[in-house]
């Protein structure tokens, strides 16, 4: 959830754009990676994510679009 929210807010669309328009997979470290997204957000590989457990059971994610 927080990874989807991070991408949509970083793009400026906000949650109203639709959480279902993003698909994530977990990498080898169980961290989210954007696998697919609505074309209006650009290509999935153009997005960088940094996710971490702020406390056990709580996740934070920051997203940025690569130039």
N, C-alpha and C positions, 0 to 999 in steps of 0.2 A: 504494500500500500504506500509506504513513504517514498519508495523509489518512483512510483508513478506520479505522486504528488510533486516530487522534486522536479521531474522533467517538465510537467505541465506548467508549473509556476515559473521555471527558468525560461520557458518559451514565451510566457506572457499570456497563455490561453486560460490558465486556471483549471480547476476541477470541472467546471461546467463543460469543457471541451469533450470530456468523456474518458473515464478510466479504462474502458474497454478498448480504446484505440491504441493501447500500448501492450506489448507482450514482452515479458522478461524471462530469462533463464538464469540459473545459478551457475557460477563458474566453479572451478576446482576448489575454491576456498569457501564455497557456499555464499558468495556475494552476488547481488543482482547485476545482470548485464542486460541492456536493452537489445532484444532480438529483432523486434519489428515494431513499427509505429505508423500512424496515419501519415501519408505523404505531406500533409500540411506542416508537419513538424520537421521535415527533412529526412535524411537517411538515418537509420538506427546507429550506424557506425560513426556518425558525426557527433554523437553524444557521449560525454564522459561522466562516470558516476563514481562517487566515493561514499561507501557505506561503512558504518561502524556501529558496534554495540556500545551505546553510551553507558548502559548498565545491563546486567543480565536480564534478557527478556525485552529490552527496549532498543530499537534501532533508529538511527538517524541516517539520512542520505542527502548528499549535495549533488546537483547535476549542473553541467555546463555544456554548451554546444561548442565543439571545436571549430576553429576557423578553417 
